[in-house]
């Protein structure tokens, strides 16, 4: 990644954040907690050091949910629009940034899939599915 800061926002744009420096890990997480939080087959997350992350606006709109039994997992979300947002791990050592909230290319690509042992039984690799540039054609 270049030294140019990368920004991210929620859907309503009420919250904005910034990432600086060399981005660490970009991964897909298939755990059941990430599936519940994202409503998808997996989460796409960047992991950065806390000093590489800053809120630019709307921090008062950021909600947080922690599972008491989780060692690291928590969630961040916009209390206005419900979008996923970055969150500090319960250990305080890393900020987890949902990649879909970024406003531009972070300059790195996913390097690993984690918690594949709890992958959704209905998961299908995206490469095996039909693709369309926009909405699929009507079948009726």
GIQUIDA-V410270 format. One record per run of one state. SS is the DSSP state (H for helix, E for strand, C for the rest). FROM is the first residue (numbers start at 1). TO is the last residue. If there is no record, write none. Layout:
SS/FROM/TO, SS/FROM/TO
//
This chain:
C/1/5, E/6/9, C/10/15, E/16/19, C/20/24, E/25/29, C/30/31, H/32/38, C/39/42, E/43/48, C/49/49, H/50/52, E/53/57, C/58/58, H/59/61, E/62/66, C/67/73, E/74/78, C/79/83, E/84/85, C/86/86, E/87/88, C/89/94, E/95/98, H/99/101, E/102/102, C/103/111, E/112/114, C/115/115, H/116/118, C/119/125, H/126/128, C/129/140
//
